[in-house]
Amino acid sequence: MSTLFQDIIVFTILAVALVFLFKKYIWKKKAKKACGKDDCGCH
């Protein structure tokens, strides 16, 4: 494999990992309403 190809793969994996972490921890969607007293997580 060439070095350029390896660099492209590494940066792509890094970008996917960063997007995943951003969506998981920073960009959380909040539910507008609870679905009951105990908030069963249906939203």
N, CA, C and O atoms as CSV, one atom per row, in Angstrom:
chain,resi,resn,atom,element,x,y,z
A,1,MET,N,N,0.835,-1.186,0.000
A,1,MET,CA,C,0.000,0.000,0.000
A,1,MET,C,C,0.875,1.242,0.000
A,1,MET,O,O,1.960,1.272,0.580
A,2,SER,N,N,0.378,2.236,-0.653
A,2,SER,CA,C,1.140,3.479,-0.664
A,2,SER,C,C,0.845,4.290,0.594
A,2,SER,O,O,-0.174,4.095,1.257
A,3,THR,N,N,1.743,5.186,0.899
A,3,THR,CA,C,1.589,6.018,2.083
A,3,THR,C,C,0.375,6.930,1.958
A,3,THR,O,O,-0.331,7.159,2.941
A,4,LEU,N,N,0.129,7.440,0.783
A,4,LEU,CA,C,-1.026,8.312,0.563
A,4,LEU,C,C,-2.329,7.574,0.847
A,4,LEU,O,O,-3.220,8.121,1.496
A,5,PHE,N,N,-2.446,6.357,0.374
A,5,PHE,CA,C,-3.646,5.553,0.598
A,5,PHE,C,C,-3.847,5.289,2.090
A,5,PHE,O,O,-4.971,5.370,2.585
A,6,GLN,N,N,-2.785,4.979,2.798
A,6,GLN,CA,C,-2.874,4.743,4.236
A,6,GLN,C,C,-3.289,6.008,4.978
A,6,GLN,O,O,-4.094,5.947,5.908
A,7,ASP,N,N,-2.747,7.150,4.575
A,7,ASP,CA,C,-3.117,8.415,5.205
A,7,ASP,C,C,-4.594,8.725,4.994
A,7,ASP,O,O,-5.266,9.197,5.911
A,8,ILE,N,N,-5.095,8.469,3.811
A,8,ILE,CA,C,-6.507,8.714,3.524
A,8,ILE,C,C,-7.383,7.828,4.403
A,8,ILE,O,O,-8.387,8.294,4.942
A,9,ILE,N,N,-7.018,6.569,4.552
A,9,ILE,CA,C,-7.788,5.648,5.397
A,9,ILE,C,C,-7.764,6.109,6.855
A,9,ILE,O,O,-8.803,6.120,7.515
A,10,VAL,N,N,-6.607,6.484,7.357
A,10,VAL,CA,C,-6.475,6.908,8.753
A,10,VAL,C,C,-7.297,8.163,9.012
A,10,VAL,O,O,-8.009,8.230,10.014
A,11,PHE,N,N,-7.217,9.157,8.133
A,11,PHE,CA,C,-7.973,10.389,8.342
A,11,PHE,C,C,-9.475,10.166,8.196
A,11,PHE,O,O,-10.263,10.840,8.860
A,12,THR,N,N,-9.877,9.247,7.353
A,12,THR,CA,C,-11.303,8.932,7.212
A,12,THR,C,C,-11.825,8.281,8.489
A,12,THR,O,O,-12.897,8.641,8.976
A,13,ILE,N,N,-11.079,7.331,9.029
A,13,ILE,CA,C,-11.490,6.675,10.269
A,13,ILE,C,C,-11.520,7.684,11.420
A,13,ILE,O,O,-12.430,7.651,12.249
A,14,LEU,N,N,-10.549,8.562,11.474
A,14,LEU,CA,C,-10.518,9.596,12.507
A,14,LEU,C,C,-11.728,10.524,12.392
A,14,LEU,O,O,-12.337,10.872,13.404
A,15,ALA,N,N,-12.077,10.923,11.184
A,15,ALA,CA,C,-13.223,11.803,10.980
A,15,ALA,C,C,-14.521,11.111,11.395
A,15,ALA,O,O,-15.375,11.729,12.032
A,16,VAL,N,N,-14.673,9.846,11.041
A,16,VAL,CA,C,-15.879,9.101,11.428
A,16,VAL,C,C,-15.965,8.987,12.949
A,16,VAL,O,O,-17.044,9.140,13.523
A,17,ALA,N,N,-14.848,8.723,13.596
A,17,ALA,CA,C,-14.839,8.611,15.056
A,17,ALA,C,C,-15.198,9.944,15.709
A,17,ALA,O,O,-15.957,9.971,16.678
A,18,LEU,N,N,-14.668,11.033,15.196
A,18,LEU,CA,C,-14.977,12.344,15.765
A,18,LEU,C,C,-16.443,12.715,15.574
A,18,LEU,O,O,-17.065,13.276,16.476
A,19,VAL,N,N,-16.990,12.408,14.416
A,19,VAL,CA,C,-18.415,12.679,14.172
A,19,VAL,C,C,-19.269,11.849,15.118
A,19,VAL,O,O,-20.250,12.354,15.665
A,20,PHE,N,N,-18.918,10.590,15.319
A,20,PHE,CA,C,-19.655,9.732,16.243
A,20,PHE,C,C,-19.627,10.307,17.660
A,20,PHE,O,O,-20.665,10.395,18.317
A,21,LEU,N,N,-18.444,10.697,18.128
A,21,LEU,CA,C,-18.346,11.248,19.474
A,21,LEU,C,C,-19.103,12.554,19.599
A,21,LEU,O,O,-19.736,12.803,20.625
A,22,PHE,N,N,-19.052,13.395,18.575
A,22,PHE,CA,C,-19.781,14.658,18.587
A,22,PHE,C,C,-21.280,14.406,18.705
A,22,PHE,O,O,-21.963,15.041,19.509
A,23,LYS,N,N,-21.787,13.479,17.899
A,23,LYS,CA,C,-23.223,13.193,17.938
A,23,LYS,C,C,-23.631,12.547,19.260
A,23,LYS,O,O,-24.719,12.816,19.771
A,24,LYS,N,N,-22.781,11.714,19.808
A,24,LYS,CA,C,-23.143,10.981,21.013
A,24,LYS,C,C,-23.117,11.864,22.254
A,24,LYS,O,O,-24.024,11.773,23.082
A,25,TYR,N,N,-22.115,12.707,22.407
A,25,TYR,CA,C,-21.942,13.446,23.650
A,25,TYR,C,C,-22.317,14.916,23.577
A,25,TYR,O,O,-22.758,15.476,24.581
A,26,ILE,N,N,-22.163,15.551,22.449
A,26,ILE,CA,C,-22.358,16.991,22.389
A,26,ILE,C,C,-23.712,17.354,21.807
A,26,ILE,O,O,-24.394,18.227,22.345
A,27,TRP,N,N,-24.118,16.712,20.730
A,27,TRP,CA,C,-25.334,17.071,20.020
A,27,TRP,C,C,-26.460,16.121,20.392
A,27,TRP,O,O,-26.897,15.307,19.579
A,28,LYS,N,N,-26.927,16.238,21.643
A,28,LYS,CA,C,-27.990,15.364,22.113
A,28,LYS,C,C,-29.336,16.017,21.828
A,28,LYS,O,O,-29.545,17.199,22.101
A,29,LYS,N,N,-30.234,15.225,21.276
A,29,LYS,CA,C,-31.581,15.720,21.049
A,29,LYS,C,C,-32.381,15.541,22.331
A,29,LYS,O,O,-32.311,14.505,22.992
A,30,LYS,N,N,-33.132,16.563,22.660
A,30,LYS,CA,C,-33.943,16.498,23.869
A,30,LYS,C,C,-35.386,16.195,23.487
A,30,LYS,O,O,-35.911,16.723,22.507
A,31,ALA,N,N,-36.005,15.347,24.271
A,31,ALA,CA,C,-37.404,15.005,24.037
A,31,ALA,C,C,-38.271,16.200,24.420
A,31,ALA,O,O,-37.997,16.886,25.404
A,32,LYS,N,N,-39.297,16.438,23.649
A,32,LYS,CA,C,-40.176,17.559,23.929
A,32,LYS,C,C,-41.109,17.266,25.098
A,32,LYS,O,O,-41.425,18.157,25.886
A,33,LYS,N,N,-41.544,16.023,25.205
A,33,LYS,CA,C,-42.452,15.639,26.284
A,33,LYS,C,C,-42.050,14.276,26.820
A,33,LYS,O,O,-41.519,13.440,26.089
A,34,ALA,N,N,-42.303,14.065,28.071
A,34,ALA,CA,C,-42.137,12.735,28.642
A,34,ALA,C,C,-43.383,11.934,28.312
A,34,ALA,O,O,-44.463,12.504,28.153
A,35,CYS,N,N,-43.246,10.636,28.210
A,35,CYS,CA,C,-44.387,9.809,27.822
A,35,CYS,C,C,-45.093,9.223,29.038
A,35,CYS,O,O,-45.751,8.188,28.938
A,36,GLY,N,N,-44.964,9.860,30.144
A,36,GLY,CA,C,-45.610,9.380,31.364
A,36,GLY,C,C,-44.849,9.884,32.568
A,36,GLY,O,O,-43.967,10.736,32.454
A,37,LYS,N,N,-45.194,9.355,33.708
A,37,LYS,CA,C,-44.536,9.808,34.938
A,37,LYS,C,C,-43.091,9.340,35.027
A,37,LYS,O,O,-42.240,10.048,35.564
A,38,ASP,N,N,-42.811,8.158,34.507
A,38,ASP,CA,C,-41.479,7.586,34.674
A,38,ASP,C,C,-40.559,7.811,33.483
A,38,ASP,O,O,-39.420,7.344,33.502
A,39,ASP,N,N,-41.013,8.508,32.449
A,39,ASP,CA,C,-40.224,8.797,31.242
A,39,ASP,C,C,-39.583,7.518,30.688
A,39,ASP,O,O,-38.385,7.285,30.853
A,40,CYS,N,N,-40.388,6.718,30.044
A,40,CYS,CA,C,-39.970,5.400,29.578
A,40,CYS,C,C,-38.978,5.443,28.415
A,40,CYS,O,O,-38.478,4.398,27.998
A,41,GLY,N,N,-38.684,6.631,27.885
A,41,GLY,CA,C,-37.714,6.742,26.817
A,41,GLY,C,C,-38.277,6.400,25.448
A,41,GLY,O,O,-37.545,5.930,24.576
A,42,CYS,N,N,-39.565,6.631,25.250
A,42,CYS,CA,C,-40.180,6.264,23.968
A,42,CYS,C,C,-39.970,7.324,22.899
A,42,CYS,O,O,-40.392,7.129,21.760
A,43,HIS,N,N,-39.337,8.430,23.229
A,43,HIS,CA,C,-39.107,9.506,22.253
A,43,HIS,C,C,-37.675,9.487,21.796
A,43,HIS,O,O,-37.278,10.313,20.975
